[in-house]
Amino acid sequence: MDISRDIESLSNFKRNTVKFLEQMKKTREPVVLTINGKAELVVQDAQAYQALLDRVDYLETMKAIEQGLQDVKDGKTVVLEDFIADMRKKHGIHG
């Protein structure tokens, strides 16, 4: 993010919306909009936003995998057959 380019007043954004849309598509960077000098909104190109969501999803998945591997190391797991047997018993499932 380039502070001199990516922080703007809402009024300026309204007056120059097309310019800012082109900038966001080109840079893939969001624009922080201020109201009365205080940062209030973030506007971002839809493709860049989707890429951000994809990165968050990837990181959350990696974190969950790491936690699962740590659980295995720490012995916090059960054998699948035992889990199935417990669930069948708990919920009265026969077969």
N, C-alpha and C positions, 0 to 999 in steps of 0.2 A: 504494500500500500504506500502510495506517495502522498504524504500529508498535504503538500502544496497543490496537488491535483485532485485528491479524492475526498476532501472535506469541503462541503459547500453549504450555503444557506438554502433553505427550502425555497425561498423567493427566487434565487438565482436558478435553481433547478427547474422551477416552473417556467421561467422565462426562456431557458435554453435546453429544454427537455431533449430535443433531437440531438443536440451536441453531446449531451451526457450519455444518451443511449448508444451513440456511435463509439464514444470513449469506452464504455463498459464492455461492448462487444469486442473492441480491439484489445483492451488490456486484460479482460476477464477479472478485473478488480471491482469491488463494490464502491459505491459512493456513500459517504456518511453525510447525512443532511442535518443541519443545525436549525433550531428554532430559538430565537432570542439568544444566540451564541452558545447554546447547549446542544450537544449531540443528542438527537432524538430518534432518528430513523436510519436504516441502512437499506439502500436500493442496490439490487444486483441483477445482472443478466441471468435469464432463466437457465441457460446451459451451464454457466459458472456455478449457479446455485445447486443444480443437480449434481455437478462434479463434487461440490462440497458435501452434499448428502451422501454420495457414494463413498467418499473418503471416511466420513464418520462411521458409516455402516461397516466398512472394511476394518477400521480400528476397533470397533466394538466386537466384531467377530474374532479378531486376533486376540483381544483381551479375554474373551470367553474360552477360546481354545487354550490359552496359557493357563487360565484358572482350572480348566478340566485336567490338563496335564499335571498341574500341581496337586490337584485332588487325588490323582492316581498315585503320585509319589508319596503323598501323605496317608495313603490307605483309606481314603474317604469314599471308596466305591464299593459296589456289590457286584457279584457275578450275575449276569443277565438272567440265567435260569432261576436263581434265588429271587430276584426281583419279580419275575413273572409269577412264580409260585406264591409269593406274598400278596401280589395284587389280586390274583384269582381267589385266594383265601379271603382277603379283606372284602372283596366285592361279590363274593358268592358265585364266581364264574366257574363252571365245570366244563371239562373237555380237553 
